[in-house]
Amino acid sequence: MKISTKGRYGLTIMIALAKGGELKPLSLKKIAQSYDLSEHYLEQLIAPLRNGGLVKSVRGAYGGYKLGRPADEITAGDIIRLLEGPLVVVEGDNCDEVTKRKLWDKIQRAVDDVLDSTTLKDLAEEDDTGYMFYI
């Protein structure tokens, strides 16, 4: 399983909003500059996040984006699945060997558990500690 730049940059947007967007809206330009990312690419990612209710836009001269729900109500799984679609450890269900199938299922449950038990608040609080999250 590999998370694409859509998922990784989407998490970056959401972490930035969780850290600073609750007080006032953040522009994608500011997020792009802070994390040295392409503003154009972030613009492509914000639409599904907005359509999925994870962010809301604020219009005006000091507008930008804010979280659509509190950070402790949004999980990493919500963000990744919205941008990446369903995550599967092994493509296809045609594994005939029961032992291997049990292993893949166990790994899938572990990945789902980590994604669904890690909130955006958790990520925002741990982001500056130097930890790198690999899924």
TORSE-444271 format. One record per residue (C-alpha): residue in three letters; y, x, z. Coordinates in steps of 0.25 Angstrom, whole numbers, plus 5000, padded with zeros to 4 digits. Layout:
N
ALAYXZ
...
// end
This chain:
135
MET500050005000
LYS501450054996
ILE502749995000
SER503750004988
THR505250044988
LYS505449894989
GLY504749875002
ARG505350005008
TYR506749985003
GLY506649835008
LEU506249885022
THR507449975021
ILE508449865018
MET507849775029
ILE507949885039
ALA509349915036
LEU509749775037
ALA508949765050
LYS509749885055
GLY511149845051
GLY511149715044
GLU511049625056
LEU512449655060
LYS513049645046
PRO512549645032
LEU512149775025
SER512349795010
LEU511249855001
LYS512249964997
LYS512350005012
ILE510750005014
ALA510550075001
GLN511550185005
SER510950195019
TYR509550215014
ASP509850285001
LEU509250174993
SER509550104980
GLU510549994982
HIS510049924969
TYR508549934974
LEU508949874987
GLU509649754980
GLN508349724973
LEU507649724986
ILE508649634994
ALA508349514985
PRO506949494990
LEU507349525004
ARG508449415003
ASN507549314996
GLY506449335007
GLY507449305018
LEU507449445024
VAL508849475021
LYS510049395018
SER511349435011
VAL512749425016
ARG513849415006
GLY515249465006
ALA515949605007
TYR515149645019
GLY513949575015
GLY512549625013
TYR511149595018
LYS510649555032
LEU509249525037
GLY508749385034
ARG508049375048
PRO508049465060
ALA507449605059
ASP506349565069
GLU505949455060
ILE505749535048
THR504449625046
ALA504249735037
GLY503149655031
ASP504149545027
ILE505049645020
ILE503949725013
ARG503149605008
LEU504449535003
LEU504749654995
GLU503349714991
GLY502449584991
PRO501149584999
LEU500649715004
VAL499249755002
VAL498449875006
VAL497449864995
GLU497749794982
GLY496749684979
ASP495649614987
ASN494449654980
CYS493949754990
ASP492449724990
GLU492149825002
VAL492349745015
THR492649875023
LYS493749915014
ARG494349775013
LYS494349775028
LEU495149905029
TRP496149855018
ASP496349725026
LYS496549805039
ILE497549895033
GLN498249775027
ARG498349705040
ALA498949835047
VAL499949845036
ASP500349695037
ASP500349705053
VAL501349825052
LEU502249755042
ASP502249625049
SER502449685063
THR503649775059
THR504949705059
LEU506249745053
LYS506849765066
ASP505749865070
LEU505949945057
ALA507449945059
GLU507349995073
GLU506350105069
ASP506950145055
ASP507850255061
THR506750315070
GLY506250405058
TYR504950325056
MET504450295042
PHE503650165040
TYR502550175030
ILE501650055026
// end
